[in-house]
């Protein structure tokens, strides 16, 4: 289930909203022209399944999005913990690539097959931190200022859609705002704490 936290973007960010209510999340994202949809998660896909296996499992859904939006490139991004000695270094490097604020000349469209990650959308003086989980399809319009955090121990599989055959190309703003907004690990811990206390965060 998706979880949304909205912050002010000042030097000392304040929390404006915390919610897992689907209707509330949809409305908040619609206000910044971001779409959140859900697909049924296909059972039986192994962690680390190949790109071909993943795209075949979601063939109908992927074909529908391509027909609706005209995307020309679809691929799969995934990263999962393993026992290799270079895992910590690879995880940290992958996280750093997306953690700084940036924009794209193309839409940012991701479907989470498994695992989770947070898209931070910096719009109109607020930061919408969208925790995406299996079944979530997030569509962020081109030129939206944002960043992505996969946490200190990345574990996710996502289908990506592009209009440009060059794939992922970021234009970094140089703004260090990501350093003062709670990161993936902090938000996940906060959500778990609120759930344990029987509160919805509002």
Secondary structure, DSSP 8 states (H G I E B T S, - for coil): --EEEEEE-SSS--EEEEE--HHHHHHHHHTTT-EEEE----TT--TT--HHHHHHHTHHHHHHHHHHH---EEEEEEE---S-TTHHHHHHHHHHHHHS-EE-SS-EEEEEEEEEEEEEEEETTEEEEEEEETTEEEEE-TT--EEEE--SS--EEEEEEESSTT----EE---GGGGTS--HHHHHHHHHHHHHTT----
